[in-house]
Amino acid sequence: MQGGIQLDPTTAARAFGTAYFNLLRRGADGSLRLSSDHWRLEELSEGRFRFAAREPEAPPLELRLSEVDHVEWDRLPKQTVRSQIRFALANGDLWTFSGTVDESVLPER
């Protein structure tokens, strides 16, 4: 990922703000799943990120910090408003939340 910034969990949680994000999950095996639901971070507590979907039929989504190798923010070259918060998991999977990040809380680039 070109131009990525490593984030600690607290900074990542603040960067989500209150916006909803698209979620793309790339498996270590090369599989790719795009969620049709839109996710917002509900809370970071008890060693896990908890997400809630805008769509009422979607189940809650949790990600344990113990599963996360690192968290990174980046913006693709043609993006001007949207950017990504990426969770690289210890098992090789990559979860990418794409949306409007609160960039004011990010470390200096």
DSSP file (Angstrom, degrees, kcal/mol; ACC not computed):
  #  RESIDUE AA STRUCTURE BP1 BP2  ACC     N-H-->O    O-->H-N    N-H-->O    O-->H-N    TCO  KAPPA ALPHA  PHI   PSI    X-CA   Y-CA   Z-CA
    1    1 A M    >         0   0    0      0, 0.0     3,-1.0     0, 0.0     2,-0.3   0.000 360.0 360.0 360.0 117.4    0.0    0.0    0.0
    2    2 A Q  T 3   +     0   0    0      1,-0.2    73,-0.3    72,-0.0     0, 0.0  -0.567 360.0   4.2 -77.8 131.2    1.6    3.2   -1.1
    3    3 A G  T 3  S+     0   0    0     -2,-0.3    -1,-0.2     1,-0.2    72,-0.1   0.664  87.9 161.3  75.8  16.2    1.5    6.1    1.3
    4    4 A G    <   -     0   0    0     -3,-1.0     2,-0.5    70,-0.1    70,-0.2  -0.351  28.8-148.3 -73.3 152.3    0.0    4.1    4.2
    5    5 A I  E     -A   73   0A   0     68,-2.6    68,-2.6    -2,-0.1     2,-0.2  -0.987  17.0-125.9-121.5 125.7    0.1    5.3    7.8
    6    6 A Q  E     -A   72   0A   0     -2,-0.5     2,-0.4    66,-0.2    66,-0.3  -0.477  29.6-161.5 -67.8 138.5    0.2    2.8   10.6
    7    7 A L  E     -A   71   0A   0     64,-2.7    64,-0.6    -2,-0.2    99,-0.0  -0.955  15.1-134.4-123.6 141.8   -2.5    3.4   13.2
    8    8 A D     >  -     0   0    0     -2,-0.4     4,-2.5    62,-0.1     5,-0.2  -0.555  39.8-102.4 -82.0 161.9   -2.9    2.3   16.8
    9    9 A P  H  > S+     0   0    0      0, 0.0     4,-2.4     0, 0.0     5,-0.2   0.860 120.1  51.6 -56.6 -39.4   -6.3    0.9   17.7
   10   10 A T  H  > S+     0   0    0      2,-0.2     4,-2.1     1,-0.2     5,-0.2   0.920 111.8  45.8 -66.1 -43.2   -7.4    4.1   19.5
   11   11 A T  H  > S+     0   0    0      2,-0.2     4,-2.3     1,-0.2    -1,-0.2   0.904 111.9  52.4 -65.5 -40.7   -6.5    6.4   16.6
   12   12 A A  H  X S+     0   0    0     -4,-2.5     4,-1.4     1,-0.2    -2,-0.2   0.923 108.5  50.9 -59.9 -43.9   -8.2    4.0   14.1
   13   13 A A  H  X S+     0   0    0     -4,-2.4     4,-0.8     1,-0.2     3,-0.3   0.913 111.4  47.1 -61.4 -43.0  -11.4    4.1   16.2
   14   14 A R  H >< S+     0   0    0     -4,-2.1     3,-0.6     1,-0.2    -1,-0.2   0.864 107.0  58.6 -66.4 -34.8  -11.3    8.0   16.3
   15   15 A A  H 3< S+     0   0    0     -4,-2.3    87,-2.9     1,-0.2    -1,-0.2   0.791  97.0  61.1 -67.0 -28.1  -10.7    8.0   12.5
   16   16 A F  H >< S+     0   0    0     -4,-1.4     3,-1.2    -3,-0.3    -1,-0.2   0.845  80.9 172.5 -65.4 -31.8  -13.9    6.1   11.8
   17   17 A G  T <<  -     0   0    0     -4,-0.8    -1,-0.2    -3,-0.6    24,-0.2  -0.330  62.1 -49.7  57.8-137.3  -15.9    8.9   13.4
   18   18 A T  T 3  S+     0   0    0     -3,-0.1    -1,-0.2    22,-0.1    -2,-0.1   0.263 102.3 117.8-114.2   9.3  -19.6    8.4   13.0
   19   19 A A    <   -     0   0    0     -3,-1.2    22,-0.4    81,-0.2     2,-0.3  -0.308  63.4-118.9 -77.7 159.7  -19.6    7.7    9.2
   20   20 A Y        -     0   0    0     20,-0.1    80,-0.5    -2,-0.0     2,-0.3  -0.761  31.1-160.8 -95.6 146.9  -20.7    4.4    7.5
   21   21 A F  B     -F   39   0B   0     18,-3.4    18,-3.1    -2,-0.3     2,-0.2  -0.919  19.5-120.3-129.1 150.2  -18.1    2.5    5.4
   22   22 A N  E     -B   98   0A   0     76,-2.6    76,-2.2    -2,-0.3     2,-0.5  -0.602  31.9-142.2 -78.0 151.7  -18.1   -0.2    2.7
   23   23 A L  E     -B   97   0A   0     14,-0.5    12,-2.8    12,-0.4     2,-0.5  -0.980  18.7-177.6-125.6 125.9  -16.3   -3.3    3.7
   24   24 A L  E     -BC  96  34A   0     72,-2.4    72,-3.0    -2,-0.5     2,-0.6  -0.985   9.0-162.7-119.0 126.1  -14.1   -5.4    1.4
   25   25 A R  E     -BC  95  33A   0      8,-3.4     8,-2.6    -2,-0.5     2,-0.6  -0.946   3.5-169.9-115.2 120.0  -12.6   -8.6    2.8
   26   26 A R  E     -BC  94  32A   0     68,-3.0    68,-2.8    -2,-0.6     6,-0.2  -0.937  17.7-141.8-107.5 121.9   -9.7  -10.2    1.0
   27   27 A G    >   -     0   0    0      4,-2.3     3,-2.3    -2,-0.6    66,-0.1  -0.427  21.9-116.7 -80.6 155.5   -8.8  -13.7    2.2
   28   28 A A  T 3  S+     0   0    0      1,-0.3    -1,-0.1    63,-0.1    65,-0.1   0.761 117.9  61.3 -58.8 -24.1   -5.3  -15.0    2.5
   29   29 A D  T 3  S-     0   0    0      1,-0.0    -1,-0.3     2,-0.0    64,-0.0   0.383 125.9-101.1 -84.7   3.7   -6.4  -17.6   -0.1
   30   30 A G  S <  S+     0   0    0     -3,-2.3    -2,-0.1     1,-0.3    -1,-0.0   0.360  75.7 142.8  93.8  -5.2   -7.1  -14.8   -2.6
   31   31 A S        -     0   0    0     -5,-0.1    -4,-2.3     1,-0.0     2,-0.4  -0.275  35.4-153.5 -67.3 157.4  -10.9  -14.8   -2.1
   32   32 A L  E     +C   26   0A   0     -6,-0.2     2,-0.4     2,-0.0    -6,-0.2  -0.993  14.1 179.4-138.7 127.6  -12.7  -11.5   -2.2
   33   33 A R  E     -C   25   0A   0     -8,-2.6    -8,-3.4    -2,-0.4     2,-0.6  -0.987   9.8-163.8-132.4 125.1  -16.0  -10.5   -0.5
   34   34 A L  E     -C   24   0A   0     -2,-0.4   -10,-0.2   -10,-0.2     2,-0.2  -0.933  22.3-133.7-105.3 121.1  -17.6   -7.1   -0.7
   35   35 A S        -     0   0    0    -12,-2.8   -12,-0.4    -2,-0.6    -2,-0.0  -0.514   4.0-151.9 -72.7 137.5  -20.3   -6.6    1.9
   36   36 A S  S    S+     0   0    0     -2,-0.2     2,-0.2   -14,-0.1    -1,-0.1   0.537  76.0  85.2 -83.6  -6.7  -23.5   -5.2    0.6
   37   37 A D  S    S-     0   0    0    -14,-0.1     2,-0.5    17,-0.0   -14,-0.5  -0.506  78.2-129.0 -89.8 162.5  -24.0   -3.6    4.1
   38   38 A H        -     0   0    0     -2,-0.2    16,-2.6   -16,-0.1    17,-0.3  -0.964  26.8-154.8-116.4 127.8  -22.6   -0.3    5.3
   39   39 A W  E     -FG  21  53B   0    -18,-3.1   -18,-3.4    -2,-0.5     2,-0.4  -0.787  15.4-175.3-113.1 143.5  -20.7   -0.4    8.6
   40   40 A R  E     - G   0  52B   0     12,-2.3    12,-2.6    -2,-0.3     2,-0.5  -0.980  37.7-105.1-129.6 147.6  -19.9    2.2   11.2
   41   41 A L  E     - G   0  51B   0    -22,-0.4    10,-0.3    -2,-0.4     3,-0.1  -0.584  32.1-177.3 -72.9 123.0  -17.8    1.7   14.3
   42   42 A E  E     -     0   0B   0      8,-3.1     2,-0.3    -2,-0.5     9,-0.2   0.876  61.3 -31.2 -85.8 -44.9  -20.0    1.3   17.3
   43   43 A E  E     - G   0  50B   0      7,-1.7     7,-3.1     2,-0.1     2,-0.5  -0.982  38.7-135.0-168.3 159.6  -17.2    1.0   19.9
   44   44 A L  E     + G   0  49B   0     -2,-0.3     2,-0.3     5,-0.2     5,-0.2  -0.972  55.1 124.7-118.7 110.4  -13.7   -0.1   20.7
   45   45 A S  E >   + G   0  48B   0      3,-2.1     3,-1.3    -2,-0.5    -2,-0.1  -0.987  52.9  25.8-160.9 160.8  -13.7   -1.9   24.0
   46   46 A E  T 3  S-     0   0    0     -2,-0.3     3,-0.1     1,-0.3    -1,-0.1   0.820 128.8 -56.8  51.1  35.9  -12.8   -5.1   25.7
   47   47 A G  T 3  S+     0   0    0      1,-0.2    18,-2.9    17,-0.1    19,-0.5   0.767 117.2  91.4  73.1  25.8  -10.1   -5.8   23.1
   48   48 A R  E <   -GH  45  64B   0     -3,-1.3    -3,-2.1    16,-0.3     2,-0.5  -0.999  69.1-128.0-152.6 149.7  -12.4   -5.6   20.1
   49   49 A F  E     -GH  44  63B   0     14,-3.0    14,-2.3    -2,-0.3     2,-0.5  -0.839  27.6-159.1 -89.6 131.1  -13.8   -3.3   17.5
   50   50 A R  E     -GH  43  62B   0     -7,-3.1    -8,-3.1    -2,-0.5    -7,-1.7  -0.969   8.2-168.8-115.7 125.7  -17.6   -3.6   17.3
   51   51 A F  E     -GH  41  61B   0     10,-3.4    10,-1.9    -2,-0.5     2,-0.4  -0.857   7.5-157.0-113.6 146.8  -19.4   -2.5   14.1
   52   52 A A  E     -G   40   0B   0    -12,-2.6   -12,-2.3    -2,-0.3     2,-0.3  -0.951  16.9-130.7-120.2 143.8  -23.0   -1.9   13.4
   53   53 A A  E     -G   39   0B   0     -2,-0.4   -14,-0.2     5,-0.3   -16,-0.0  -0.649   8.5-138.0 -92.9 149.1  -24.7   -2.0   10.0
   54   54 A R  S    S+     0   0    0    -16,-2.6    -1,-0.1    -2,-0.3   -15,-0.1   0.829  91.4  79.4 -68.2 -32.6  -27.0    0.7    8.6
   55   55 A E  S >  S-     0   0    0    -17,-0.3     3,-1.5     1,-0.1    -2,-0.2  -0.670  79.8-143.9 -81.3 124.3  -29.1   -2.1    7.2
   56   56 A P  T 3  S+     0   0    0      0, 0.0    -1,-0.1     0, 0.0    -3,-0.1   0.739  94.3  58.5 -64.5 -24.1  -31.3   -3.6   10.1
   57   57 A E  T 3  S+     0   0    0      2,-0.1    -3,-0.0    -3,-0.0    -2,-0.0   0.612  83.4 100.8 -81.9 -10.7  -31.1   -7.2    8.9
   58   58 A A  S <  S-     0   0    0     -3,-1.5    -5,-0.3     1,-0.1     3,-0.1  -0.542  74.1-124.8 -77.5 137.0  -27.3   -7.3    9.0
   59   59 A P        -     0   0    0      0, 0.0    -1,-0.1     0, 0.0    -2,-0.1  -0.394  37.7 -87.8 -74.0 158.0  -25.8   -9.1   12.1
   60   60 A P        -     0   0    0      0, 0.0     2,-0.4     0, 0.0    -8,-0.2  -0.242  41.0-140.9 -60.8 157.0  -23.3   -7.2   14.3
   61   61 A L  E     -H   51   0B   0    -10,-1.9   -10,-3.4    -3,-0.1     2,-0.4  -0.987  19.2-176.3-126.4 129.8  -19.6   -7.4   13.2
   62   62 A E  E     -H   50   0B   0     -2,-0.4     2,-0.4   -12,-0.2   -12,-0.2  -0.945  11.5-168.7-127.6 149.1  -16.7   -7.8   15.6
   63   63 A L  E     -H   49   0B   0    -14,-2.3   -14,-3.0    -2,-0.4     2,-0.3  -0.956  19.0-140.4-137.3 116.6  -13.0   -7.9   15.2
   64   64 A R  E >   -H   48   0B   0     -2,-0.4     3,-1.7   -16,-0.2     4,-0.5  -0.553  11.9-135.5 -78.4 137.4  -10.8   -8.9   18.1
   65   65 A L  G >  S+     0   0    0    -18,-2.9     3,-1.3     1,-0.3    -1,-0.1   0.817 104.9  66.0 -59.4 -30.3   -7.5   -7.0   18.5
   66   66 A S  G 3  S+     0   0    0    -19,-0.5    -1,-0.3     1,-0.3   -18,-0.1   0.712 100.0  51.7 -65.5 -18.9   -5.8  -10.3   19.1
   67   67 A E  G <  S+     0   0    0     -3,-1.7    23,-3.0    22,-0.1     2,-0.5   0.580  93.1  92.5 -88.9 -12.1   -6.6  -11.2   15.5
   68   68 A V  E <   - D   0  89A   0     -3,-1.3    21,-0.3    -4,-0.5     3,-0.1  -0.723  47.0-176.7 -94.4 126.1   -5.1   -8.0   14.1
   69   69 A D  E    S-     0   0A   0     19,-2.8     2,-0.3    -2,-0.5    20,-0.2   0.909  73.1 -26.2 -80.1 -48.7   -1.5   -7.8   13.0
   70   70 A H  E     - D   0  88A   0     18,-1.6    18,-2.6     2,-0.0     2,-0.4  -0.984  53.0-133.3-161.1 162.4   -1.6   -4.1   12.2
   71   71 A V  E     -AD   7  87A   0    -64,-0.6   -64,-2.7    -2,-0.3     2,-0.3  -0.951  26.3-179.2-120.8 139.4   -4.0   -1.3   11.2
   72   72 A E  E     -AD   6  86A   0     14,-2.5    14,-3.7    -2,-0.4     2,-0.4  -0.996  18.3-148.9-142.5 143.8   -3.2    1.2    8.4
   73   73 A W  E     +AD   5  85A   0    -68,-2.6   -68,-2.6    -2,-0.3     2,-0.3  -0.877  28.7 156.9-104.8 143.5   -4.8    4.2    6.7
   74   74 A D  E     - D   0  84A   0     10,-1.9    10,-3.2    -2,-0.4     2,-0.4  -0.984  31.2-140.6-156.8 166.9   -4.3    5.1    3.1
   75   75 A R        -     0   0    0    -73,-0.3     8,-0.1    -2,-0.3    -2,-0.0  -0.999  25.5-125.4-129.4 130.4   -5.8    6.9    0.1
   76   76 A L    >   -     0   0    0     -2,-0.4     3,-2.0     6,-0.1   -73,-0.0  -0.422  33.6-105.0 -72.0 152.5   -5.7    5.5   -3.4
   77   77 A P  T 3  S+     0   0    0      0, 0.0    -1,-0.1     0, 0.0    -2,-0.0   0.796 117.2  42.6 -52.6 -37.6   -4.2    7.9   -6.0
   78   78 A K  T 3  S+     0   0    0      2,-0.0     2,-0.3     0, 0.0    -2,-0.0   0.465  92.4 103.2 -91.7   0.6   -7.5    9.0   -7.6
   79   79 A Q    <   +     0   0    0     -3,-2.0    -4,-0.0     1,-0.1     4,-0.0  -0.626  34.6 167.6 -85.2 140.2   -9.4    9.4   -4.4
   80   80 A T  S    S+     0   0    0     -2,-0.3    -1,-0.1     3,-0.0     3,-0.0   0.655  81.3  14.4-117.5 -31.8  -10.1   12.9   -3.0
   81   81 A V  S    S+     0   0    0     19,-0.0    20,-0.4     2,-0.0     2,-0.1   0.769 114.2  67.1-111.4 -46.2  -12.7   12.4   -0.3
   82   82 A R        +     0   0    0     18,-0.1     2,-0.3    16,-0.1    18,-0.2  -0.417  55.2 163.7 -77.9 153.1  -12.8    8.6    0.4
   83   83 A S  E     - E   0  99A   0     16,-2.6    16,-2.4    -8,-0.1     2,-0.4  -0.896  28.2-107.9-153.1-176.6   -9.9    6.7    2.0
   84   84 A Q  E     -DE  74  98A   0    -10,-3.2   -10,-1.9    -2,-0.3     2,-0.5  -0.912   7.7-158.8-126.5 144.8   -9.4    3.4    3.6
   85   85 A I  E     -DE  73  97A   0     12,-2.4    12,-2.7    -2,-0.4     2,-0.4  -0.993  28.7-163.1-113.9 119.3   -8.8    1.9    7.1
   86   86 A R  E     -DE  72  96A   0    -14,-3.7   -14,-2.5    -2,-0.5     2,-0.6  -0.881  14.3-158.9-112.6 133.3   -7.2   -1.5    6.6
   87   87 A F  E     -DE  71  95A   0      8,-3.2     8,-2.5    -2,-0.4     2,-0.7  -0.934   7.2-160.2-108.6 109.7   -6.9   -4.3    9.1
   88   88 A A  E     -DE  70  94A   0    -18,-2.6   -19,-2.8    -2,-0.6   -18,-1.6  -0.821  19.5-147.2 -88.2 117.3   -4.2   -6.8    8.2
   89   89 A L  E >   -D   68   0A   0      4,-2.8     3,-2.1    -2,-0.7   -21,-0.3  -0.520  19.8-119.0 -90.3 154.7   -5.1   -9.9   10.2
   90   90 A A  T 3  S+     0   0    0    -23,-3.0   -22,-0.1     1,-0.3    -1,-0.1   0.771 113.4  59.9 -60.5 -26.9   -2.6  -12.3   11.7
   91   91 A N  T 3  S-     0   0    0    -24,-0.4    -1,-0.3     2,-0.1   -63,-0.1   0.425 123.7-101.2 -84.1   2.8   -4.1  -15.1    9.5
   92   92 A G  S <  S+     0   0    0     -3,-2.1    -2,-0.1     1,-0.3     2,-0.1   0.299  80.9 130.4  97.5  -9.7   -3.3  -13.2    6.3
   93   93 A D        -     0   0    0    -66,-0.1    -4,-2.8   -65,-0.1     2,-0.4  -0.365  45.0-148.5 -72.8 158.5   -6.8  -11.8    5.6
   94   94 A L  E     -BE  26  88A   0    -68,-2.8   -68,-3.0    -6,-0.2     2,-0.5  -0.982   6.9-164.3-132.8 120.6   -7.2   -8.1    4.9
   95   95 A W  E     -BE  25  87A   0     -8,-2.5    -8,-3.2    -2,-0.4     2,-0.5  -0.921   9.6-167.1-103.9 124.5  -10.3   -6.1    5.9
   96   96 A T  E     -BE  24  86A   0    -72,-3.0   -72,-2.4    -2,-0.5     2,-0.6  -0.953   7.7-165.5-117.8 117.1  -10.7   -2.8    4.1
   97   97 A F  E     -BE  23  85A   0    -12,-2.7   -12,-2.4    -2,-0.5     2,-0.5  -0.906  13.8-166.6 -99.1 119.2  -13.2   -0.2    5.3
   98   98 A S  E     +BE  22  84A   0    -76,-2.2   -76,-2.6    -2,-0.6     2,-0.3  -0.921  35.2  83.6-114.1 128.3  -13.6    2.4    2.6
   99   99 A G  E    S- E   0  83A   0    -16,-2.4   -16,-2.6    -2,-0.5     2,-1.0  -0.953  83.4 -30.8 175.5-158.2  -15.4    5.7    3.3
  100  100 A T        -     0   0    0    -80,-0.5   -81,-0.2    -2,-0.3     2,-0.2  -0.776  60.3-163.5 -92.2 103.0  -15.0    9.2    4.6
  101  101 A V        -     0   0    0     -2,-1.0     2,-1.6   -20,-0.4   -85,-0.2  -0.574  28.0-115.7 -85.4 144.9  -12.3    9.0    7.4
  102  102 A D    >   -     0   0    0    -87,-2.9     3,-1.4    -2,-0.2     4,-0.2  -0.670  37.3-178.8 -79.1  90.8  -11.8   11.8    9.9
  103  103 A E  G >   +     0   0    0     -2,-1.6     3,-1.3     1,-0.3    -1,-0.2   0.624  65.7  80.6 -71.3 -13.1   -8.3   12.6    8.8
  104  104 A S  G 3  S+     0   0    0      1,-0.3    -1,-0.3    -3,-0.1   -89,-0.1   0.724  92.7  50.8 -66.6 -19.2   -7.9   15.3   11.4
  105  105 A V  G <  S+     0   0    0     -3,-1.4    -1,-0.3   -94,-0.1    -2,-0.2   0.496  88.2 106.1 -95.6  -3.9   -7.0   12.6   14.0
  106  106 A L  S <  S-     0   0    0     -3,-1.3     3,-0.1    -4,-0.2   -99,-0.1  -0.416  79.1-101.6 -75.6 150.4   -4.4   10.9   11.8
  107  107 A P        -     0   0    0      0, 0.0    -1,-0.1     0, 0.0    -2,-0.0  -0.259  53.5 -79.3 -62.3 158.2   -0.7   11.3   12.6
  108  108 A E              0   0    0      1,-0.1     0, 0.0  -103,-0.0     0, 0.0  -0.297 360.0 360.0 -58.3 142.0    1.3   13.7   10.5
  109  109 A R              0   0    0     -3,-0.1    -1,-0.1  -104,-0.0  -106,-0.0   0.399 360.0 360.0 -97.8 360.0    2.3   12.4    7.1
